[in-house]
């Protein structure tokens, strides 16, 4: 049900708007700016990012990944699927309905 990925702020508005219009997500939420440290091309790097959570159904994962890879500013974006085991049935029904073609 949820996808987790890191965005730069400049990507946010366009990404969420397009994914909502295509009915690939029911909702997108942002966490405040976060600090990240990571190994990249043999060096330890630091950077500020915005963490996004996209609410959708599992069958939309590949299309969302493709969209982010093709349109994002990251060479290798972090995209991870987190399956929801339990949740508010009304919310889960809404999210599924919102992402039906």
N, CA, C and O atoms as a DFTB+ gen file, in Angstrom:
404 C
 N C O
     1  1       0.812      -1.196       0.000
     2  2       0.000       0.000       0.000
     3  2       0.855       1.259       0.000
     4  3       0.451       2.250      -0.609
     5  1       2.008       1.273       0.646
     6  2       2.810       2.481       0.680
     7  2       4.111       2.289      -0.081
     8  3       4.644       1.184      -0.171
     9  1       4.601       3.380      -0.618
    10  2       5.895       3.400      -1.262
    11  2       6.697       4.494      -0.589
    12  3       6.148       5.527      -0.205
    13  1       7.964       4.277      -0.449
    14  2       8.819       5.275       0.176
    15  2       9.907       5.670      -0.810
    16  3      10.543       4.808      -1.418
    17  1      10.117       6.952      -0.967
    18  2      11.178       7.398      -1.870
    19  2      11.645       8.774      -1.425
    20  3      10.943       9.474      -0.696
    21  1      12.830       9.154      -1.869
    22  2      13.370      10.453      -1.503
    23  2      13.275      11.383      -2.705
    24  3      13.604      11.008      -3.830
    25  1      12.823      12.595      -2.445
    26  2      12.663      13.616      -3.468
    27  2      13.494      14.840      -3.129
    28  3      13.781      15.100      -1.960
    29  1      13.875      15.579      -4.137
    30  2      14.312      16.946      -3.930
    31  2      13.054      17.801      -3.945
    32  3      12.086      17.440      -4.614
    33  1      13.034      18.916      -3.232
    34  2      11.837      19.752      -3.134
    35  2      11.333      20.176      -4.510
    36  3      10.123      20.264      -4.722
    37  1      12.239      20.440      -5.444
    38  2      11.814      20.890      -6.770
    39  2      10.995      19.836      -7.509
    40  3      10.232      20.170      -8.415
    41  1      11.147      18.571      -7.133
    42  2      10.408      17.492      -7.786
    43  2       8.989      17.337      -7.252
    44  3       8.113      16.842      -7.961
    45  1       8.756      17.752      -6.019
    46  2       7.537      17.411      -5.293
    47  2       6.240      17.754      -6.017
    48  3       5.451      16.855      -6.306
    49  1       6.001      19.010      -6.314
    50  2       4.714      19.422      -6.876
    51  2       4.396      18.697      -8.170
    52  3       3.290      18.187      -8.347
    53  1       5.343      18.652      -9.054
    54  2       5.134      18.015     -10.353
    55  2       4.894      16.515     -10.206
    56  3       3.970      15.974     -10.812
    57  1       5.711      15.848      -9.414
    58  2       5.556      14.405      -9.213
    59  2       4.172      14.060      -8.703
    60  3       3.454      13.265      -9.309
    61  1       3.804      14.664      -7.581
    62  2       2.544      14.298      -6.946
    63  2       1.363      14.624      -7.851
    64  3       0.444      13.816      -7.980
    65  1       1.376      15.788      -8.474
    66  2       0.277      16.173      -9.369
    67  2       0.119      15.162     -10.502
    68  3      -0.991      14.701     -10.769
    69  1       1.209      14.818     -11.161
    70  2       1.142      13.867     -12.276
    71  2       0.724      12.475     -11.821
    72  3      -0.088      11.831     -12.486
    73  1       1.258      12.001     -10.709
    74  2       0.900      10.668     -10.214
    75  2      -0.562      10.612      -9.787
    76  3      -1.220       9.590      -9.980
    77  1      -1.082      11.696      -9.211
    78  2      -2.505      11.756      -8.857
    79  2      -3.380      11.784     -10.106
    80  3      -4.383      11.073     -10.177
    81  1      -3.007      12.599     -11.089
    82  2      -3.792      12.682     -12.326
    83  2      -3.839      11.346     -13.051
    84  3      -4.858      10.999     -13.647
    85  1      -2.742      10.595     -13.004
    86  2      -2.695       9.281     -13.656
    87  2      -3.320       8.183     -12.792
    88  3      -3.354       7.021     -13.196
    89  1      -3.811       8.544     -11.615
    90  2      -4.431       7.616     -10.667
    91  2      -3.454       6.528     -10.221
    92  3      -3.860       5.413      -9.891
    93  1      -2.174       6.862     -10.214
    94  2      -1.163       5.920      -9.740
    95  2      -1.032       5.965      -8.224
    96  3      -0.612       4.983      -7.611
    97  1      -1.387       7.093      -7.612
    98  2      -1.371       7.200      -6.153
    99  2      -2.705       7.776      -5.683
   100  3      -3.385       8.494      -6.417
   101  1      -3.060       7.445      -4.447
   102  2      -4.242       8.028      -3.815
   103  2      -3.859       9.286      -3.043
   104  3      -4.661      10.209      -2.899
   105  1      -2.617       9.312      -2.546
   106  2      -2.150      10.417      -1.711
   107  2      -0.628      10.404      -1.680
   108  3      -0.002       9.346      -1.740
   109  1      -0.054      11.570      -1.586
   110  2       1.381      11.697      -1.382
   111  2       1.631      12.578      -0.172
   112  3       1.019      13.638      -0.041
   113  1       2.516      12.158       0.706
   114  2       2.838      12.918       1.919
   115  2       4.338      13.156       1.987
   116  3       5.134      12.312       1.575
   117  1       4.713      14.320       2.514
   118  2       6.125      14.669       2.658
   119  2       6.521      14.770       4.115
   120  3       5.762      15.266       4.948
   121  1       7.709      14.299       4.410
   122  2       8.334      14.523       5.706
   123  2       9.201      15.763       5.563
   124  3       9.675      16.059       4.467
   125  1       9.417      16.498       6.659
   126  2      10.291      17.670       6.572
   127  2      11.689      17.280       6.078
   128  3      12.036      16.101       6.006
   129  1      12.453      18.270       5.752
   130  2      13.805      18.046       5.255
   131  2      14.577      17.119       6.190
   132  3      14.569      17.295       7.408
   133  1      15.239      16.137       5.602
   134  2      16.020      15.183       6.384
   135  2      17.476      15.238       5.939
   136  3      17.785      15.611       4.807
   137  1      18.354      14.862       6.846
   138  2      19.781      14.761       6.541
   139  2      20.091      13.315       6.190
   140  3      19.656      12.399       6.888
   141  1      20.830      13.106       5.126
   142  2      21.222      11.753       4.728
   143  2      22.735      11.679       4.596
   144  3      23.378      12.628       4.146
   145  1      23.296      10.545       4.992
   146  2      24.705      10.233       4.756
   147  2      24.732       8.905       4.026
   148  3      24.003       7.978       4.380
   149  1      25.575       8.815       3.003
   150  2      25.592       7.619       2.172
   151  2      26.930       7.510       1.451
   152  3      27.656       8.492       1.295
   153  1      27.232       6.309       1.024
   154  2      28.438       6.089       0.235
   155  2      28.049       6.221      -1.237
   156  3      27.097       5.588      -1.694
   157  1      28.793       7.047      -1.974
   158  2      28.496       7.265      -3.381
   159  2      29.799       7.414      -4.146
   160  3      30.597       8.310      -3.870
   161  1      30.005       6.531      -5.104
   162  2      31.188       6.566      -5.965
   163  2      32.477       6.612      -5.145
   164  3      33.391       7.385      -5.434
   165  1      32.524       5.756      -4.106
   166  2      33.724       5.593      -3.305
   167  2      33.930       6.604      -2.193
   168  3      34.917       6.521      -1.463
   169  1      33.016       7.562      -2.048
   170  2      33.161       8.578      -1.006
   171  2      31.916       8.603      -0.130
   172  3      30.828       8.225      -0.565
   173  1      32.090       9.055       1.113
   174  2      30.945       9.267       1.990
   175  2      30.420      10.676       1.736
   176  3      31.161      11.655       1.823
   177  1      29.147      10.758       1.426
   178  2      28.496      12.022       1.083
   179  2      27.440      12.363       2.126
   180  3      26.965      11.490       2.852
   181  1      27.079      13.633       2.191
   182  2      25.980      14.121       3.025
   183  2      25.079      14.970       2.153
   184  3      25.537      15.608       1.205
   185  1      23.792      14.977       2.476
   186  2      22.876      15.813       1.723
   187  2      21.557      15.986       2.444
   188  3      21.221      15.225       3.351
   189  1      20.814      17.000       2.029
   190  2      19.480      17.248       2.559
   191  2      18.469      16.792       1.515
   192  3      18.600      17.074       0.324
   193  1      17.464      16.082       1.997
   194  2      16.437      15.562       1.109
   195  2      15.078      15.690       1.776
   196  3      14.973      16.036       2.953
   197  1      14.053      15.407       1.008
   198  2      12.692      15.344       1.522
   199  2      12.200      13.927       1.297
   200  3      12.290      13.408       0.185
   201  1      11.686      13.305       2.330
   202  2      11.183      11.932       2.246
   203  2       9.711      11.981       1.882
   204  3       8.941      12.730       2.484
   205  1       9.325      11.195       0.912
   206  2       7.930      11.143       0.476
   207  2       7.373       9.750       0.694
   208  3       8.080       8.753       0.551
   209  1       6.104       9.696       1.041
   210  2       5.378       8.431       1.147
   211  2       4.209       8.522       0.178
   212  3       3.406       9.454       0.237
   213  1       4.126       7.551      -0.704
   214  2       3.060       7.506      -1.704
   215  2       2.109       6.382      -1.347
   216  3       2.539       5.240      -1.184
   217  1       0.831       6.680      -1.222
   218  2      -0.154       5.655      -0.878
   219  2      -0.829       5.174      -2.154
   220  3      -1.374       5.967      -2.921
   221  1      -0.784       3.864      -2.369
   222  2      -1.312       3.291      -3.599
   223  2      -1.551       1.805      -3.402
   224  3      -1.432       1.294      -2.289
   225  1      -1.885       1.118      -4.473
   226  2      -2.020      -0.338      -4.413
   227  2      -0.789      -0.982      -5.055
   228  3      -0.136      -0.382      -5.909
   229  1      -0.486      -2.203      -4.632
   230  2       0.737      -2.876      -5.049
   231  2       0.942      -2.979      -6.546
   232  3       2.077      -2.918      -7.018
   233  1      -0.132      -3.135      -7.298
   234  2       0.004      -3.302      -8.748
   235  2       0.471      -2.028      -9.443
   236  3       0.790      -2.067     -10.631
   237  1       0.519      -0.909      -8.743
   238  2       0.973       0.361      -9.324
   239  2       2.479       0.593      -9.128
   240  3       3.028       1.560      -9.654
   241  1       3.137      -0.278      -8.382
   242  2       4.540      -0.062      -8.016
   243  2       5.450       0.138      -9.232
   244  3       6.221       1.097      -9.272
   245  1       5.370      -0.741     -10.204
   246  2       6.270      -0.647     -11.366
   247  2       6.066       0.652     -12.137
   248  3       7.038       1.276     -12.562
   249  1       4.817       1.066     -12.321
   250  2       4.545       2.310     -13.049
   251  2       5.077       3.523     -12.287
   252  3       5.604       4.459     -12.888
   253  1       4.937       3.501     -10.963
   254  2       5.460       4.597     -10.145
   255  2       6.984       4.632     -10.219
   256  3       7.573       5.702     -10.369
   257  1       7.621       3.477     -10.114
   258  2       9.089       3.406     -10.233
   259  2       9.550       3.980     -11.567
   260  3      10.479       4.786     -11.617
   261  1       8.899       3.564     -12.636
   262  2       9.278       4.035     -13.966
   263  2       9.137       5.555     -14.052
   264  3      10.012       6.232     -14.589
   265  1       8.047       6.081     -13.529
   266  2       7.825       7.523     -13.564
   267  2       8.935       8.262     -12.811
   268  3       9.488       9.238     -13.317
   269  1       9.255       7.800     -11.612
   270  2      10.275       8.470     -10.796
   271  2      11.653       8.372     -11.444
   272  3      12.392       9.356     -11.471
   273  1      12.004       7.205     -11.963
   274  2      13.304       7.025     -12.617
   275  2      13.409       7.926     -13.850
   276  3      14.446       8.551     -14.074
   277  1      12.348       7.994     -14.643
   278  2      12.383       8.777     -15.879
   279  2      12.330      10.282     -15.637
   280  3      12.880      11.050     -16.427
   281  1      11.686      10.713     -14.568
   282  2      11.455      12.141     -14.358
   283  2      12.238      12.752     -13.208
   284  3      12.266      13.975     -13.068
   285  1      12.863      11.942     -12.396
   286  2      13.532      12.450     -11.207
   287  2      14.929      12.966     -11.459
   288  3      15.491      12.798     -12.541
   289  1      15.476      13.597     -10.438
   290  2      16.808      14.182     -10.547
   291  2      17.899      13.266      -9.993
   292  3      19.085      13.574     -10.114
   293  1      17.509      12.147      -9.389
   294  2      18.490      11.214      -8.842
   295  2      18.945      10.220      -9.905
   296  3      18.147       9.739     -10.709
   297  1      20.247       9.922      -9.892
   298  2      20.767       8.888     -10.787
   299  2      20.217       7.521     -10.385
   300  3      19.842       6.718     -11.240
   301  1      20.171       7.265      -9.077
   302  2      19.614       6.015      -8.543
   303  2      18.669       6.394      -7.399
   304  3      19.106       6.482      -6.252
   305  1      17.382       6.621      -7.687
   306  2      16.462       7.020      -6.623
   307  2      16.153       5.876      -5.665
   308  3      16.104       4.710      -6.059
   309  1      15.946       6.232      -4.406
   310  2      15.512       5.250      -3.410
   311  2      14.006       5.068      -3.558
   312  3      13.236       6.005      -3.351
   313  1      13.598       3.866      -3.912
   314  2      12.177       3.545      -4.043
   315  2      11.980       2.185      -3.388
   316  3      12.600       1.203      -3.796
   317  1      11.128       2.124      -2.382
   318  2      10.926       0.874      -1.656
   319  2       9.439       0.649      -1.422
   320  3       8.705       1.580      -1.090
   321  1       9.008      -0.572      -1.595
   322  2       7.616      -0.935      -1.326
   323  2       7.489      -1.421       0.112
   324  3       8.262      -2.267       0.563
   325  1       6.508      -0.879       0.826
   326  2       6.201      -1.300       2.191
   327  2       4.747      -1.760       2.189
   328  3       3.835      -0.945       2.050
   329  1       4.532      -3.056       2.340
   330  2       3.172      -3.585       2.319
   331  2       2.482      -3.341       3.653
   332  3       3.076      -3.541       4.712
   333  1       1.244      -2.915       3.598
   334  2       0.441      -2.684       4.795
   335  2      -0.249      -3.990       5.164
   336  3      -1.003      -4.548       4.367
   337  1       0.010      -4.471       6.364
   338  2      -0.596      -5.714       6.838
   339  2      -1.993      -5.440       7.381
   340  3      -2.924      -6.204       7.128
   341  1      -2.134      -4.355       8.124
   342  2      -3.425      -3.954       8.674
   343  2      -3.554      -2.451       8.569
   344  3      -2.559      -1.726       8.546
   345  1      -4.790      -1.993       8.505
   346  2      -5.045      -0.561       8.466
   347  2      -6.525      -0.292       8.621
   348  3      -7.337      -1.217       8.642
   349  1      -6.866       0.962       8.729
   350  2      -8.261       1.369       8.796
   351  2      -8.958       0.908       7.515
   352  3      -8.601       1.375       6.434
   353  1      -9.931       0.013       7.600
   354  2     -10.588      -0.509       6.399
   355  2     -11.184       0.585       5.516
   356  3     -11.151       0.470       4.290
   357  1     -11.726       1.637       6.116
   358  2     -12.299       2.725       5.317
   359  2     -11.211       3.455       4.530
   360  3     -11.407       3.795       3.363
   361  1     -10.065       3.695       5.168
   362  2      -8.959       4.364       4.483
   363  2      -8.409       3.484       3.363
   364  3      -8.154       3.967       2.260
   365  1      -8.228       2.209       3.644
   366  2      -7.690       1.298       2.635
   367  2      -8.634       1.193       1.442
   368  3      -8.179       1.155       0.299
   369  1      -9.931       1.148       1.690
   370  2     -10.913       1.105       0.595
   371  2     -10.849       2.380      -0.233
   372  3     -10.886       2.334      -1.463
   373  1     -10.752       3.521       0.447
   374  2     -10.643       4.792      -0.267
   375  2      -9.396       4.816      -1.153
   376  3      -9.463       5.216      -2.316
   377  1      -8.264       4.389      -0.601
   378  2      -7.011       4.412      -1.355
   379  2      -7.090       3.509      -2.581
   380  3      -6.609       3.876      -3.653
   381  1      -7.688       2.345      -2.434
   382  2      -7.837       1.445      -3.582
   383  2      -8.759       2.054      -4.629
   384  3      -8.458       2.014      -5.822
   385  1      -9.876       2.615      -4.188
   386  2     -10.815       3.231      -5.130
   387  2     -10.182       4.411      -5.863
   388  3     -10.414       4.605      -7.056
   389  1      -9.384       5.196      -5.146
   390  2      -8.752       6.377      -5.734
   391  2      -7.712       6.024      -6.788
   392  3      -7.343       6.876      -7.596
   393  1      -7.236       4.788      -6.792
   394  2      -6.201       4.391      -7.752
   395  2      -6.712       3.407      -8.798
   396  3      -5.924       2.807      -9.529
   397  1      -8.024       3.244      -8.869
   398  2      -8.579       2.395      -9.931
   399  2      -8.504       3.144     -11.254
   400  3      -8.696       4.359     -11.290
   401  1      -8.228       2.433     -12.333
   402  2      -8.150       3.108     -13.647
   403  2      -9.469       3.747     -14.054
   404  3      -9.560       4.347     -15.125
